[in-house]
């Protein structure tokens, strides 16, 4: 179920945009015709199998390759010293092609076996004998920060110029004095406003708690996979399942010292990413392809993917807030620690701080953030990175404070909600924020007003914020002589964005959407586009697509004006044709105009145009969720029963697709709240490395979602749109925790809320 609530300045009625329409790639996927990276079979292609470290930290004593090389079909067994094109120090997961001398996390690639067939590579990898000397392990945040703890990097934490957090709207890294940092901390930041001690002194209620979220895998169906193919003229072509082809292009070029013009990344149909596919295997595959002078395929198994990829980080938030009896917030203070794993690249704690304390007004604020390194795989992005933790901590606190003050939890949030112009925790004003609009929409929704609960049932609400990224972008539009329109973009479609682009083009030219083709170009020749992350692609690119299409329309108008010997302002574009206003029977098709332009010598030439744009400011998005749960007091099992998801989308280009985004995000948010976590033991060993051990929501865990789309137009985005991909996953865990508190009286300070933990808490 989906409803749209339009703002006063929402775009007026359109013919194609703003209407539900299926995705353009659905038929080929439903028929099994979509071609994924794993489906590629190139002539002479070899197959790679990595040998991963079983230890979280160890010295490599020796590598015995003899038995593996004797296996039938094994062409090579390569370690770090064999990769002649890679001589850079590993400073990030994407740069850690193979371990040199020392393994730094369980799953660290040590050797790669090259086989003529997948089975040969597998057999060879099974025969490689690596001798290790185990070393001290720093397995978690608490261990890393203990006085006298072993140093993850005794000679200084390496730092990489590549930072995937930039693809997701992460804040700029802090300028910490590297010489003054505590051991195993690679950066620190502080955000201050007013005087928190003064604020707490003025408060009637002060609440302090510690919240934790664990490591969570993105849960994509298609494991990491790529194909690297060098050609005789020196071009390295990489076919890969990626959200960021330009990021992959840049990383392969710099890590292997290849000229930028000698790398081409071809993004394939992607089998799920959710932030986890911005590049990881491609430099290793390319390095091996260069050594073997042949195309190679590197495809991870599910367990390998869990062990060696980049999941969402574990995080800890110690939060203290003071409020007055009238409900006004006096002060917010927090200490934030994020477990970045073994490498320092992202500034996730700063992003978490921004999302934690920017949704509600307060005169006094202090947030201290630390990025911690441990012997675990490097942390990465997962749909709205760190926002789930921020929402869980803040919204749990807001719920408890409302109870302490005996205030309605929704009214308490409304009273303190930040709006446009209010300061974020970093001191910058919110450019445009629809938090109050979303809270009021929930308050007025029929399901919320008529909510009912039975015994052992309860409702919880929570707010989720996402800043949304923005990047420069360009597009190319061409009118073909057969009446079709081609639009060339450099972006990757992971969520139906191309289907929305089709509607924009159809609207501008007044043609049937089936006549529009979106061409996804490679990184070598394609237009500039943002990576598919941070809820920024449509916001960044829609204006360029609309501009290029409008330029094509202008060219067609000139051609039609010459044809009719009429003024351009008297022309009407309608249903793939142009006619003079008032004379629809005397129309000329756009196809005929394009054909004439392509064939006439001395004329204007083919109808093709480009457009570029760079929006200065993003448009933040808000989601407000309410969930009813039932708790089985005999087992501790929590079952979601009903769900309301309110989201500010600015303007819904395709409400049906946005509703699907909301429904998927809700289920993932429930996963954070109730099931998902990658636990590690004290020796850095992963205890859940496949979908049998790693609990995820299943089809029978799904819940009715009343998706309510608030159309509060963004001030700068094309059509008033806002990013929609990240926000739906953000408040789910917090809403569930608040609902469990309502039913049981138990306040959980750690996610997920598992049945055995809840049963124990209820019976203690």
N, C-alpha and C positions, 0 to 999 in steps of 0.2 A: 504494500500500500504506500502511495506517495502523494503528498499534497504540496503545492507551491504557494508561498505567501509572498507577494510582490511588494517591493518598496514603492514609494511615490514616484521615484525617478527611474524605475525599471524600464528597459526598452519596450517600445510599443509592439503591437502584433506583427509577426513575421509569417512568411509562408512556410519556411523550412526550419529555421532555427527556433529553438524553444519548444520543439515538438519531439515526441518519442520516435525513435527510429533504430532498427537493429544495427549491429556492428557489421561493417563491410567485410570483415574477415571470418564471420561466423560460418558461412557455407563451406569454405575449404577446411576449416577445423572440424566441423561436424562430419564431413565426409572422409576425414583422415588424409586430406590432400596437402595440408600445410607441411612445409619442408623445414624441419628443425636441423640444427647443426649436427646432431648425431646421425641424421639420415645421409649426410654427405659421404660419397665414395669417390675420391679422386684417383686417377691413374697413378699407380706406383706408390700409393699412400701407405705409410707405416703407422704403427699403433704404439702408443706410449703407456707405460704403467709405472706410476711413482712408487718408490719404497719410502714409507713414512716412518718417522721415529716413534717407537713405542714409549719413549721416555719424555718427560716434560723438560728435563735438563740433563745433559750428559755430554761428555767429551767423546768424539769419534776416534776410537783407537785404531781401527783398521776396517777396510772394506774388501771383502773377498768376492771377486766377480767371476772367478774361474768356472764354477759350476753353472752359473747363469749363462755364460757365453757358450757353454757346450750344449745348451738346449737347442733343439731343432727350431729354426725360424727366428732365433734371437740375433739381431743384427748388431747391437751395441748395448753396453751398459755404461752409462755416463754419470760421473760425479761432478762436483763443482769445478774441479781442475780441468775437466774436459770441455767446458763451455768457453771456447776461446773468444766469443763475442761479448761475454759478460765478465766484466772486471770491477764492477762497482760494488761498494759495501752495501750489504742488505740493511735497509733502514725502514722498510715497511713490508707488509705481507706480499704486495705485488712485486717487490724487489727481492724477496727471499726465494730466488729460483731454486737453489739447492743449498743445503747446509754446508758451511765451510768449518771444519775442525770441531764445531760444537753445535748441538741441537738445542733449541731454545723453547720448544713447546712440543707436546705430544701432537703428532701430525706434521711436524716440520719435514718437508721433503729432503731426503738424503741422496737418493740415487733415482735415475729414471732409466727404465729398460725399454729398448726399442725393438719391436717385434714385427715380423711380416704379417702377422695376424693378431687379433686381440688375445687369443689363447696363448700364442707363443710369448707375447709380452707378459701375460699373467704368470705363465710357468717360469719365465726368467726371473721375474720379481720375487717369486716364492723361493728361488734358489740363491738369491743374494744373501751373503752372510756379513752382517755389520756387527762389529764388536764395540760395545759402549762402556764407558766408565761413568757411572751415575754421579751426579753432582747435587748440591743443595737446591731445593725447589722453593720458590716463592709462589704460593698457590692462590692467594687471595689478598684482598685489600688490607685486612687486619694484619696478616703476616708481613706484608710489604712495608707497613708503616711502623712496625714494632722497632723500638731501639735495638740496635745491633743486628737487625735482620740482614741476611745475605743480600748482596747487591745483584739485581738482575743483570745490570751492565756495569761491571767494576771500572771500566775505562771510559765511562760516559755514555749516556743514552743517545743512540744515533737518531738523526732527524732527517726526514725525507721531504723533498720539495713538493711531492704529490700529496694531495689531501682530499680524499673522497668526501669529507664532511662538507666541503664547499659545494658539492652537488646537491646538498640537502638543506641549504640555508643556514648552516652553522655559523656561529659568531666568529669574529676574528680572534685568533689566538692571543693570549696575553703576552705581555712583554716582561715576563718574570726574569729576574737575575738568575741565570743558570748556575752561578757559583753558590747561591744562597738557598737553593732548593733542598728540601729534605731528601734523604736517600729514597730511591725508587719512585720519585715524583718528577715528572718531566715538565710540568708547567703548573702555575698557580695564578689565580685571578681573584680579585675582590671587587664587589660592587657595593657602594655605600650611598646612603642618602639620609640626611638628618643625624640623629643620635639615638641609637636603639635603646641604650640604657635609660635615657629620658623617656622614651616611649613605653618601656616596660614599667617604669615607675608610675606612669599615669594610668596603667591598665587596671581594670577590675578583675580580669581573669587572664592568667598566663598559662599557656599549655606548651609542653615540650615533649616531643617523641622522636624516635628514630625509625626510618622506613628503609626497606631494602627491596630491590628487585634483582632477579638473577639473570643469567645469560640466556637469551632466547634466540632460537634459530628462525630464519625467515620462512622456512617451511615450503619453499618452492618445489613443484613436482619434478622439474627437470634439473638433474644435478649439473654442476659446473662442467662445461664442455667447450672446446674450441678446436679448429683446424688451422694450421699454419702452412702456407704453401709458397716457397720461393720460386721465382721464375728466372729464366736465363738472362733477362735484361736487368735483374737486380731488384725487382719489386717484391716485397714481402706482403702477400695477401693473407689476411686473417679473417676467417669466418667464425663468428662467435655469438653466443647468447649473451648479449650485454645491454645494459641500460645506457651506457655512455661510450659510444664508439670513438668520439674524439679524445676522451680520457685514455682509453686503451691505446689509441694511435700515439698519443704523446708519451705514454709510459714505455711502449715497445721501442720507440725511437730513441729515447734518452738512455734507457737501461742497456740497450745493445749497441749504442753509438751508430745507429742507422740514420741516414739523412731523412728528414721529415717527408720529403717527396718520394722516398722509396718504401713507404709503408702505406698500406691500404687496409682499412678495417671494414668488413662487410657485415652489418648486423643482420642476423637471421631471425626468424620467428622465435620469440622468446617464451619458454615454458614456465613463466613465473620468475619474478625477481624480488620485489618488495624491498629494494635497497641492497640486496646481496650480490648483484651482478654488475658492478662497475669496473670489473677488471681484476684478474688474479692469476689465471693460468697462462694467459697469452704470451708474456715475455719468455716463460720457460718453453712453451711449445715452439715459439719462433726461434729461440736459441738452438734447440735441438734440430729444427728443420734446416737451419744454416749449417750445422755440423754434418748432417746426413745428406744435404743437397737434395732433399725430397720432401714432399708434403707429409705432415704427420697429424694424427688426431690424438688429443688428450681428453679423455672423458672419465670423470671420477665416479666411483661407486657411491651409494648413499652413505655408507660408513666413512669413506674417505672425505666426502663432502662435509659431514659433521665434524670430522677431526681437524680439517685443515682450512676451512673457509672462515669467513669473518662474520660472526653473529653479533647480535645486539649486546652491548656491554652490561655487566653487573654494575649496580650503582647503589650508593648509600647516602641518605639524606637525613641529617639531624636538624629538625625544624622546631623553632620556638616562635610563638606568636602571642601577642598581647592584644586584648580587646576591652573596650569599655562596656558597661552594662547596657548602653543604648545600641550596641551592635557595631559601632565603628571600630575599625582596626587601628591600633596604635603603633605597632611595630612588628616587623618580620625579620627574623634572623635565621640563617641556615649555614650548615657546613655540608658541602657536597663533595663526595669522592666517587670517581668513575674508574672502573677497572678497564684500562685500554688494552690489556694483554701485553704481549712482549714488545710491541713497537709503539713509538710515539708519533702520531700523525694528526689525529683529529682533536678538536677542542670541544669535546662533547659536554664537559661540565659547564662551560660557559653558556651553551645552548640550553642545558637543563636549568641553569639559574634564571635565564631570561624567561623560560616558560613557567617556571615555578612561581615566581613572585611578580609577574607583570599583569595578572588578570584582575587583581584587586588593589584598590587605592590604599596607600599608607604613607604617612609623613616620614617614617623612620624605617630604614632598611639596611641590612648588612648581610651579604652573601659571600662566603669564602669557598673557593672551588679548587680542587686538586685533581690532576690527571695522574693516575697511578699505573706503573708497569708491573706485570707479573709474568710468570712462565705459563702463559696460555696463548691460544691464537689471538692475533690482533683483532680488536673490536671493530665492527663495521656498522653500516647503517641498516636499520630495519624500519620501514614505513613510519615516518615521524620519529626519527631517532631521539631518544631520551624523553620525549614528550609523555610517554606512558608513566615513567617514573615521576616526572614532575606533577602530573595530574593526580597520581596515586597519593603522593605525599600531601600536596596542598588540599585536595578535595577531602581526604580523610580528616585532615586537621579542621577544615571548615565545618565538616559535619559534627565533629566533637565539640567545637566551639559553639555552634548553634544549639546543641543539646545543653551545654553548660549554661547558656544564657536563656534557655527555654524559648528560643526563637524558631520560627519556621525555616527549615534549611534553604528553601528556594528564596524566600524573602530576604534572608540574611545575605545570600549571594547577590541578589539584586541591589541591596542597599550599598554594598561595597564594590560593585562591578566597575571596572575601568571602562572608559569610552574613548572615542577619538580625541586625541590631544593630551590624554593623561599619560604620565611618565611610565615607561617600562623600567625594569630593574637596572638596565644599562644607562639610564638617564635620558634616553631618546623618547620623544612622544610617540604614542601609537598613531600611525598615519590614518587608519580607518578601522574601527573595531566594532563588530556587531554583537558583542556579548550580551548587552541588555536586551537587544531585539530577540536573541535566541532564548534567553531566560523567560521573557514575557510570552514568547510563542509557546514554550513548554507549559507555562502557567495557564495559558488559555486553551490548550489543546483538549479536545473532547475526552481522549483516553485518560489523560492525567486528571481532569476534573472529575471523571466518573470512576476513578481507580478504586478497586476493592481488593481486600486481602482476606484469605482464610487463615486458619490456624497454621503456624509455622511458615507463613509467607510475609514478605515485606518488600518495600520499595526503597531504592537508593538512587540518588542523583549525583551527577558529577559534570564538571566543565573540562573541556580540552581545548587548548590553543595551539595554533601552528602559524609561524610567521610567513611561510610561503616564500620560495625563492623567486628570482627574476634574472634573466640573462639576455644579452643581445641575440637577435635572431634574424634570419633572412629566408626568403622563399622565392621560387620561380614558378610562374604560371604560363601555360601555353594553350591556345585554342587550336584544336586540330580540325582538319578539313572534313572529318567524319562526324563532327558535332560534339565530340568528347573534349573534355578539358583535363589536362595533366598538370598536377601541382607537384613540384619537386621540393622535398624537405630533407633536412639532415637529422631529424629526430627519430626516435624509436617508439613505436606504438606498443605499450604494454598494458593499456587499460581502455582502449577504444578511442584514443584521442583522434586518430585519423578519421574515424566516423564522424566526429564533431567537425573536423576540418572540411569534410565533404559538404556538410550542411551549410557552412559559412560560404563556400564557393558557390554552391547552388543558389543561395540567397542573393548574393551580389549579382550574378549573371541571370537570375531567373531561369534556371534550367533544372531538369530533373536530376536529383542527386545521383541516380544510377549512371549519369553521363560523366561523373567526376572520378578521376583516378589519382590517388595519392601515391607518389613514387618515393620510396625510402631509399635515399642515396647512400653511397659509401663515404667514409671519412676523407677520402682522397679528393673527390670531385664534388661532393654534396655541399649545399648551402650551410652556413653556420647555424647551429641550433643548440639549445641547452640539453644537458643529459636528462634522461627520464627519471627524475628524482626531485624531491623538494616541493612537489605540487606546483611546478612552474612552467610546464611545457605549453599548455594551451594559453596561459596568461602571457607568456613571452612571445609565442609564435603566431597567435591568432591575428594580431595586427599586421604582421608581415604578410601572411597569407591573404588577408582581406585587402591589403594594399596592392599586392601583386595582381590579384584578381580585378581590383578596381582599375588598375592601369591597363589591363587587357580590355576591360569594358570600355575604357576611353578610346582605345585604338579601334575597337569594333564600332563605336559610335561615330567616329570620324569616317570610317569606311561606309557605314550606313547612310550618313549624311550626304556623302558624295553620290551614293547610289540613288537616293531619293531626291537629291538636290533640295535638301531641306536643312533647317537649323538643328543642331544637335539637341538643343533643349526641347525640341518638339518630338523627340523619339521616345518610344516606349519599348523596354525589353520585357518580353513575356514568353514563357514556355519555349525557350530555345530559339526565339526569333526576335526580330526588331521590326516595328512598324511605326508609322507616323500616328501621333495621338489622334484618335477618332477614326482611323482607317485600319482596323485590325485585319481586314481581308487582304490588304496589300502589304504583306509582310515578306521579309527575306530572312532565311535561317542564318544562324550564326555559323553553321557549317559552310554555307555557301560564301559568306563573307571571308572566312578564313581561307577557303580554297582559292578565291580570287586574289587574296593578298599574297599567297604563296606562289601563284603562277604569273602574276602581272609583273612584267619587267618595268623598271622605273617607278614602281609604286612604293608603298610604305614598307613592304617586306612582310615576312611571317609575323603572326600575332603572338608575341611573347613578351613577358615583362618580369621584372624583378622588384622586390621591395625589401627594405631592411628597417628594423626599428630597435630601439633600446629604451625600454621603459625605465624611468629613474627609480621608481619605488614599487615595492611589492604591495599586495593587499592581503593582510592577515585574515585567517579563517578561524571560525569558532564552531565547535560542536558541543551541544548540551545533551546528555543522555540520561534517561531514566530506565531502570530495570526492576522488574518484580522477580524475586527468586523464592523458591521453596527449599527449605532445609529439612532433610531427613535426620531427625535427632537420633535415630538408631545407628546410622552409619556415618553421619557427617557430610553426606553428599549434598551438594548445592546444585539445584536445577533452575536455570533461567526459565521463566514462564511467559513473560511479556516484555516488550522493549519499545521505547520511544526514542528516536534519534533525530534531534533537531540540528540542522546545519545551515550556516550562512554560506550560500554558494555564489552570491553576487547576482548572477543571472545564469539560469540553467539552459545551456545550448541544447542539451539532450537530456531531459529529466529522467528518462528510463535508464540511461547509462549511469547517471549520477546515483539513482536509487540502487543500482547494482553495486556501485562503489561503497555506498553506505552499508548495505547488507553484508558485503564481504568484510568491510572494516569492523563492523560490530562483532562478527564471529571471531575475527583475529583478536579483538580486544578482550572478548570472553576467554580466549585462549591464554592471554596474559594473566587474566584474573584467576582462572581455575585450573589450568592444566600445564602450561608450557614452562619448561626450564631445562637447561643443560647443566646438570650438577657435576662438579669436579671434586675429587677427594684431596687429601692433604698432600699427595704426591703429584698433583696435577693431572690425574687420570680421569678422562671423561667417562661418566657412568651411564650415559644414554646416547648412543651413537647411531641410532636408526629409528625408523618409525614404529618399531615394536616397543622400544623402551622409552622413546620420547613421545609423551602424550600430547595429542593435538585434538581440537574439536572435530567431531565427525558429523556426518549428515544428520544423525539422530540427536545431536546436541544443538542443532539450529533452533531458532526461536522466531516467532512472528516479530517483524520489525516494522513499526509505523514510522516511515521515513518522511520527515517534514522539512521541505527545502525552503529556507528563508532567502528571498531575493533582495538583499540589501546591497545595491550596486557599489562596486569599488570606484574610487574617484578617477583612477588612471587606466585601469585595465580595459581592453577592448570589450565593448558591449556591457561593461560593468561587471565582468566575470571575476571570480576568485578561484584560487586553487581548491580542488575538492578531494584529491587522492589521499592525503595524510590524515586529516582530522577525524574520519570515522573510527580509526583504531585507538584514538587517544584516551577517551574517558572511560572505556569499558571496565578495565580492572578496578578503577576507583569506584565506579557506580556499584559494581558487584560487592566490593568490600563494605560500602555503606549500607547496602541492602542486607548483607549478612549481619552487620552490627544491629540493624533494626530488628531482625528476627531473633537473634541469639544474645545480644548484649556483649558479644565478643568483638573487640577491635583488633583486627589483624594488621600488623605493621610490616608484613612481608608477603609478597606474591610469589607463586600462586597460592591460593587457599585450597589445600588438598583435604580430602575427606578425613584422613586419619588425624591431621593436625587440628581440624575444626572439632572433631569428636573429642579429642583429648582436651582441647580448650573448654568445651562445653561441660565436660565431666570432671574438671580439675577443681 
